């Protein structure tokens, strides 16, 4: 049916859906709620047109309040007829008993003049009638309120994101420095100011009881502010994350890097500094043991081993550079390795074994009791050893070599000593004196006998069991060296008695030395100190280019004589130094000087056979002869003396230490050693020795009352280069 024109009550009258529809009953206001009043039966004729309408406010239909309208009473509803209104054929719920029971205000009594049933905002009232059936879903309160809230939150989120775009995320903290909300450039500047000096400060590092100093600046450590800010990342897009930053801090670890170009030096690198510190920290475990001073034993406490955890130390130090106070020591991690033998075990061994062992000597008997000797307490104390055993025990032992050294000749009564093979020179020929085996107490067997009786009470004894004792250097070993002929000899004349005495002493020390194949002979090492205690006296030496006196003077003549024996034997010259100026009793360019602790004579036996050294001394001459197997025929060829240098003339005040010198011109010379084949005489090789001699100054000793002489030019010091290191000194005495 078509819509009727609006009535004077400004309602829209709609045709009902069916002939049986009844007009709704309007609730009457009352103090106790609304009461339904039934209308008269058959108020309208059947089949007739029914004015089935009720007031519908325009402000509800339009969604906005209208001007106040008068309320129009509706016909009472018939019993059993549903109380509904119709809008374009759609059923609308109507307020009934439930609303009347819950709300004492009727539709016509609204203070704002709105129609009954409408809320203050023009929407259906809350309650069962809030979301009326037939209302569009998107206009229901249950949808509109949450949607509005979401739109509001979205607007706030967008505004927050827009305002903070490009900045460091809110509430970001780096090592206690707040950089949230700052631009990246401002954040980098703040971090450099606050943390830069902290990273560069020297740090005290501690590992267990060891303390050291680490220099981050020398190691090239620096705060990388740019990387640190980058690590803070971009603005988070997660709304929940952004919300939580209002109440919590976001920690970002600072980035500390190493600028290799800023490392001070190789030792200043972080690895080098840490390695140096680790050398002080690292130690192997030391077990509890027993120390013996003289014949008094005591327990030595154990010490756990420890090792610096370098990886952990690096992490700890890097973290401390930004997080810790530079004045606070940085504790570094160490791994501990406990000792295997503890103090109680050492105390047990001391009480049960060591103290009884050192209480009395041990008697040694032999030959049916006819021969006796003893192992004194001092020998036992020197030979006892202590080593860790299984399951944390401390084992007691006896060192045979130490026992033999401590006994000396104590047990010689039980045998005869062995004699080594030796070389003997007679009439220019060399022969082997055979070795002789001996008998005696074997120190290893004696040590095995002594161990079981150490903890026995005195008196204690073991039985001597003499055994064969072989020679250390046998006849067969001597023969294998191939020492059978003279390979070189050289003689120099002795002109000074004081020097001659020193030459005699050193010649006696070297006589009988044996240099095995491949060994290097060092004169300074072989003789050792050459002082008054060793029988040397004061004699002439060259110091600072002038003649002087010192204990051991004249040894250079022995060095020169030996060098020439080396030269003509064709042996390898390792190191020699000629005198600073020429001495006429020596061959020019083929001589050597020595000075204890500074200048040495070294040569190497580069042949396959041994070299035996024989020295012969008389007050007027020294001869050094080498024996072995001849390999070459050696020829010496000297060049002309060249580049002559005239001596200076120096007048010195005679203070009692002035030595007059007549002066010797200086010059250069080359000596060539020519190696020739023994069979054919063909030249095998050549070796040049170039020598430069300074001029020996003319020194005049002037009486003290004479005019002061002019300043003397600086002399030529005999200071020598140190002898080459790393070579094993050869030689041993065999006669």
Buried (B, 14 or more C-beta within 10 A) or exposed (E): EEEEEEEEEBBBBBBBEEEEBBBBBBBBBEEEBBEBEEBEEEEBEEEEEBEBBBBBBBBBEEEEBBEEBEBBEBBBBBEEBEBBBBEEEEBBBBBBEEBBEEBEEBBBEBEEEBBBBBBEEBBBBEEBBBBBEEBEEEEBBEEEEEEEEEEEEEEEBEEBBEEBEEBBBBBBBBBEBBBBBBEBEBBBBBBBEBBBEBBBBEBEBBBBEBEBEBBBBBBBBBBBBBEBBEBBEEBBEEBEEBEBBEEEEBEBEBBBBBEEEEBEEEEBBBEBBBBEBBEEBBBEBBBBBBEBEEEEBEBBEBBEBBBBBBEEBBEBBBBBBBEBEBEEBBEBBBEEEEBBBBEEBBBEBBEEBBBBBBBBBBBBBBEEEEBBBBBBBBBBBBBBEBEBEEEBEBEBEBBBEBBBEBBEEBBBBBBEEBBBBBBBBEEEEBEBBBBBEBBBBBBBBBBEBBBEBBBBEEEBBBEBEBBEBEBEBBBEBBEEBBBBEBBBBBBBEBEBEBBBBBBBBBBEBBBBBBBEBEBBBBBBBBBEEBEEEBBBBBBBBBBEBBBEBBBBBBBBBBBBBBBBBBBBBBBEBBBBBBBBBBBEEBBBBBBBBBBBEBBBBBBBBBBEBBBBBBBBBEEEBBBBBBBBBBBBBBBBEBBEBEEEBEBBEBBBBBEEEBEEBEBBBBBBBBBBBBBBEEEEEEEBEEBEBEBEBBBBBBBBBBEEEEEEEEEBEEBBEBEBEEBEEEBEBBBEEBB
